[in-house]
Amino acid sequence: MSIPAGTTNDAALPDPAAIVVMGVSGSGKSTIGALLASRLRWEFEDADWLHPAANVEKMHNGIALTDEDRWPWLNAVAAWIDRTRRLGARGVIACSALKRRYRNILIGDRADVRLVYLKGDEELIARRITTRHEHFMPKSLLHSQFEALEEPDSDENPIIVLIEPRPPEIVAQILSALNMVGGAQPPKEAPLTY
């Protein structure tokens, strides 16, 4: 069961230390994640850049990743989230997180990590992918992403937003759902450096 777009299941959740922006390739995760991080004045990371080189090569060649391919990548994303939390910083990471078992690795029992699901239909996203350049995920793999997608259930407390509006409107919806309409204060610690 999904929560209506732009709403959350529990307004009493703690303020997030990290936000995972999820969705299929081409749903706008990187764009929305970067804009959201900018509005919040938080760190931003794109999980695509945490993929091992072998995964990138497979996707470049139009070969869908297996779960075995994804485990090291998911662990790297979880490590980024944990490092952000441990340092007392705050961050937004764009990550497909298509299956619940993947999200269990990324979020699990971390009450201060929130999930934002960018929801859109395959036809719209396919049109968007055709306009992208220099990205390693080809349009030919989009259908496999939709086949793998397990939309988040209400017990995952997702913020679900439709991707049809312009990015600033989507970010405004997310901020409203997070009760951070005016943005947030920057972390007390210095920005993360790697």
C-alpha positions in Angstrom: 0.0 0.0 0.0 1.4 3.4 -1.0 1.1 6.6 0.9 -0.5 9.5 -1.2 2.0 11.7 -3.0 3.8 14.2 -0.8 2.7 12.7 2.5 4.4 10.7 5.2 3.1 8.0 7.5 4.4 9.4 10.8 4.9 13.1 11.5 6.6 12.1 14.8 9.7 10.7 13.1 13.0 12.3 14.2 14.7 15.0 12.1 16.6 13.2 9.3 20.3 13.0 9.3 20.2 11.5 5.8 17.7 11.3 3.0 17.7 8.6 0.3 16.1 9.8 -2.9 15.1 6.6 -4.8 13.5 5.7 -8.1 14.3 4.1 -11.4 17.0 5.4 -13.7 15.8 8.6 -15.3 13.3 9.5 -12.6 15.3 12.6 -11.6 17.1 11.3 -8.5 20.3 13.2 -9.1 18.6 16.4 -10.1 16.1 16.3 -7.2 18.7 15.1 -4.7 21.1 17.8 -5.5 18.4 20.5 -5.4 17.1 19.2 -2.1 20.6 19.1 -0.6 21.2 22.7 -1.8 18.0 23.9 -0.3 18.8 22.1 3.0 22.4 23.2 2.8 23.4 19.5 3.3 26.0 17.3 1.6 25.0 15.5 -1.6 26.2 12.2 -3.0 25.1 10.4 -6.1 25.2 6.6 -5.5 26.0 6.0 -9.2 29.5 7.1 -8.5 29.9 4.5 -5.8 29.4 1.6 -8.2 32.4 -0.6 -8.7 34.0 -0.3 -12.2 32.7 -3.7 -13.2 29.1 -2.7 -12.6 29.5 0.5 -14.7 31.0 -1.6 -17.5 28.1 -4.0 -17.4 25.5 -1.2 -17.5 27.4 0.5 -20.3 27.1 -2.7 -22.3 23.4 -3.0 -21.7 23.7 -5.8 -19.2 21.4 -5.6 -16.2 23.0 -5.9 -12.8 22.4 -8.9 -10.6 21.9 -8.8 -6.8 25.4 -10.2 -6.5 26.7 -7.2 -8.5 24.7 -4.8 -6.2 25.8 -5.9 -2.7 29.2 -4.2 -2.7 27.6 -1.0 -4.1 24.8 -1.0 -1.6 27.3 -1.5 1.2 29.3 1.5 -0.1 26.1 3.6 -0.1 25.3 2.4 3.5 28.8 3.3 4.6 28.4 6.8 3.2 25.1 7.2 5.1 26.7 5.9 8.3 29.8 8.1 7.9 27.5 11.1 7.5 25.6 10.3 10.6 28.7 9.4 12.6 30.3 12.8 11.8 27.1 14.7 12.9 26.6 16.0 9.4 23.5 15.7 7.2 23.3 14.4 3.7 21.1 13.5 0.7 22.0 10.6 -1.5 20.4 9.7 -4.8 20.2 5.9 -5.1 17.8 3.7 -7.1 17.1 1.4 -4.0 14.6 -0.5 -6.2 13.9 -3.4 -3.9 12.9 -3.5 -0.2 15.9 -5.7 0.7 18.2 -3.0 -0.8 16.5 -0.3 1.3 16.8 -2.6 4.4 20.6 -2.3 3.9 20.5 1.5 3.4 17.9 2.4 6.0 17.2 -0.6 8.1 16.6 0.5 11.7 18.2 3.9 11.2 15.2 6.1 12.3 17.0 9.2 11.2 17.3 8.2 7.6 14.3 9.1 5.4 13.2 7.7 2.1 11.9 9.8 -0.8 10.4 7.9 -3.7 10.2 9.7 -7.1 7.3 8.0 -8.8 6.7 8.1 -12.6 5.5 6.0 -15.4 7.8 4.1 -17.8 6.8 6.1 -20.9 7.6 9.5 -19.4 10.9 8.3 -18.0 11.9 6.6 -21.3 11.4 10.0 -23.0 13.6 11.7 -20.4 16.3 9.1 -20.7 16.6 9.7 -24.5 17.6 13.3 -23.8 20.4 12.4 -21.4 24.0 12.3 -22.5 27.1 10.7 -21.0 25.2 8.5 -18.5 26.1 4.8 -18.2 22.5 3.6 -17.8 21.1 3.0 -21.4 17.4 3.3 -22.1 17.4 -0.4 -23.0 17.7 -1.3 -19.3 14.8 0.9 -18.1 12.2 -1.9 -18.4 14.3 -4.2 -16.3 14.4 -1.5 -13.6 10.6 -1.3 -13.6 10.4 -5.1 -13.4 12.7 -5.0 -10.4 11.0 -2.1 -8.7 9.2 -2.8 -5.4 7.5 0.4 -4.4 7.9 1.3 -0.8 5.2 0.3 1.6 3.7 2.6 4.3 5.8 0.9 7.0 8.9 2.3 5.3 7.5 5.9 6.0 8.3 7.0 2.4 7.6 10.5 1.0 6.2 9.7 -2.4 6.2 12.5 -5.0 5.2 12.3 -8.6 7.8 13.4 -11.1 5.6 15.3 -13.6 6.1 18.8 -11.9 9.2 20.8 -12.4 12.2 20.0 -10.1 11.7 23.1 -7.8 8.1 22.1 -7.2 9.1 18.5 -6.4 11.7 19.7 -3.9 9.1 22.1 -2.4 6.7 19.1 -1.9 9.5 17.1 -0.2 10.4 20.0 2.1 6.8 20.4 3.0 6.4 16.7 3.8 9.6 16.9 5.9 8.2 20.0 7.7 11.3 21.9 6.5 9.5 24.4 4.2 12.1 27.1 4.8 15.0 24.7 4.5 17.2 23.6 7.4 20.2 24.8 9.3 23.5 23.5 8.1 25.2 20.8 10.1 27.1 21.8 13.1 30.2 20.0 11.9 32.3 21.0 9.0 31.2 19.6 5.6 32.3 16.1 4.7 35.5 15.7 2.8 36.7 12.5 1.2 
